[in-house]
Amino acid sequence: SSGINAEYGGLSKDLGFQEYLDRPGTLQSKIDDFIEDLAQEMDFVLLTDFFDESLVLLKEQMGWEFQDIFFMKRFYTVDRSRKDSTLSQKTIELIYKFNTVDVQLYNFFYQTFKMKVKAYGVDLLKQKTAEFRQKRIDFENSCFNKPEEDDKSQTFNKEWTLTDFGQEEKSCTLLHMRDILLDFLISELQVTKDFTSPDAEEMMKIWSGKHSPMSPEDKELVTSIQKAYDDHGVEMNVR
């Protein structure tokens, strides 16, 4: 089994591929069944390689507004030179070998993504993505005072302060808190609802010990922010 275990990585494991290993058939047939079942269960898959484009397509599919897909980057890297680095063919082959399931999983959903792009319109998606990026940055800049950027990687959020507009607009606070809240809630769900793990309860105790639980005041604040966001949306009075 060690050979099979070496051929699927974290993503496939998180999505439940391990239970397919006990099924009869070849490894490839198990991978095919796994991907087919995921395709039936998931109506939409976002690709991090095309994150903004994926969000725009999701917005269109759900009938949302741009404000519904605003986000903040947790980290920002000014130096992108690493993207130009090249891997040797041997390294690429090793990556494929030891990530067989993840590679096939990505390739499948990349093809579905390309079909969605074609159906929506390549030029239209480029136009809408550019519009989304500008609106997101404009809103972010209206919410926060940012320190001057230097030529090094820096963490977003920590040194940002709310502008006058940001203090009045609860959606700015929600934007700032969303990553923290999602990290807490998703982590809790992943651990407590992980029925494949016999140690889920113990895992949650360990995780909770490292994260302060939300106080009633915190929950009330989050609820009020979310309600304001749902009821009124974001007023785009960008300065």
N, C-alpha and C positions, 0 to 999 in steps of 0.2 A: 504493500500500500504506500510505501514511502515514495515510490516513483510517481504515483498518481497525485499524492499530496503536494509534490514539488511542482505540479503543473497547474495548480490554481492558487491564486493569491487572495489578498484581503477582500477585494470587492466581491468576487464570486463566493467566497466563504460567507461574507455578511449577507449575501442575497440567498443563501441556502443551498449552495451546490453540494455540500457535504452529504445531504440526505439522498442525493441521486447516485452516490457511489455504491450504495447497496443494491441498486437495481440491476437486473440482468442486462447483458449486452456489452458492447465495446465502449471504451472511453468516449469515442466520438459520438456514439448514439446517445450517451448520457448527456454530453454537452448540448447536442441538438435538442433533446427533450427539455433541458434546463432553460435554454434560451427561448424556445417556443412557449413554454409556460410563462416566462417573464413577460414576453411580448403580449400574451393574453391578459396578464394582470395589470400591466402598466399602460396607461393611456398616453402618457407623455414622458419622455426622458430628456433631461437637459445634459448637454455636453459641456464640460468645463473648457474645452478647446474653443468652443463657440458659445460662451456663456451669454453674452449680450444678445446674440442672434436667437439663442434658444428662449431667452426671456421674452423677446418680442413675439416670437411665434406662439409662446404660451399665452401671452396677453391677448393676441388675436383669437386664439382658440377659446379662451374663457370669456371674452368680451369685456376685458378689463381696460382701465385707463393706464397711461404711463406711470402715474403716481403709485399704482398698485405694485409695480415691480422695481421701485427704487431700492437701492441697497447701498451699503457702505463697505468699502474694502477694508478688511482687517489689517492687511499689510500692503505696502506699496513699494515696489522696487523701481527706482529710477534707471538703474543700469540693467539693460536688457541684453547685454552682450552674450550671455549664456545661451540665448536662443539660437545664436549663430554657430554654436559649437557642434561638432560632428562626432558621431559614434562609429567605431569600426564595425565592419560587417560581422565579425565574430561576436562582438558585444551585442549587436542587434539580434543575432541568432540565439544567443544565450537568453536574452530577455524574452524572446518568443517561446523558447523551450520551457522556461520555468514559469511562464505566465500564460500557458496555452488557453485556458478557459477565459481569463480576463481579456486576452487579445481578441478572441472570437466574439466575446460579448460586446466589446467596444465596436468591432467592425460591423456587427449586425445593426446596432443602434445608430452607428454613423451612417449606414445606408438608409435607414428610416428617416434620419434627420435630413439627408440630401433630398429624399423624396418630398418631405414637407416643404423644404426650401423651393424646390422646383414647382410644387403645386401653388405655393404662395406667390412666387415670382422673385427671381434672383435680384433684379434691380430694385424692386419695391422693398425687399428685405434690407438691402444696403441703405436705402433712403431712410427707412423707419428706424434702423439700428443707429444711424448717425444722429437722427432726431432724438432718439431715446438717450443716447450718451450725452448729448448737449443738455437736455432737460434735466438729467440726473445730476450733472455737475453744477448746473445753475442753481438747482434746488439745494444741493449740498453746500454750495458757497453762500447761499442766503441764510442757511441754518447756522453755520459755524465760522468762527474766527480760526484761521489755521496759521501755525508757525511757518516761517519761510522754509521752503524745501532746500535741502542741500543735495549733494551728489551721492548720498548713501541711502541704503534702504532705511525706511523708518516705519514705525508702527503708527497706524492711524488711530484716531479716537482719543488717546490718553491726554494729549496736550491741546486738544481742540476745546474751545469754549463756545457756548451758545451766543449768537448775536441777539440783538433786540428782537428781531423777527423770530429767531429760534426759540426765545423764551416765551413768546406769545403763541407760537404754532406747536401744538402738542405732537404733530406728526414728526417734527424734528427730534423730539425726545424719543419717540418710538423708533425712529430710524437709528438713533444712537444706541438704544437699548436692545434692539431686536436680536443682534448677534448673541448677546449675553443670555437673553431669555430663551432663544431657540437652542442654544448650547445646553442650557439646564433642562428644558423640557424634553428635547430629543434624546439626550443622554439618559434621562430617567425612563423614558419609554423604551429605549433600546435595551436597557438592562432589565427592567421589570417585565417586559413583554417578550423577552428572549426565551421562548419555551424550549429551545434546543439546548439551553444551558442549565445544568442541574444546580449551578452555583449562582443563579440570578439574584436571589435574596441577599446572599453574602456580598456579591459584587456591588449591589446598590448601597449596602451599609458602608463599604469602603469608599465608594464614590461620594456619598452624602457627607462622609467625614471630611472630605476635601473641599466641599462647597457649602457655604452657608445657605440654609433654606430661606426661601422668600418669606419675609414678614407679612402680616396682614396689610400693613401700610403699603408695602411694595406691590402686593397683589391688587390692592385698591387703585394704586397709581396706574398700573399696567391696564387694568380694566377700563379706567376712565380714558386713558390715552387711546386704547383700541376702539372704544365707543365713539370718541370724537373723530377718529380716523374713518371709521365706518360711516358715521352719520354725515360728515362734512367733507371728507376727503382733504386734499391739500390745496390751499389757495396759493396759486403760483404768482405771488406778488414779488417776483425776483427783482432785487435791486441791482 
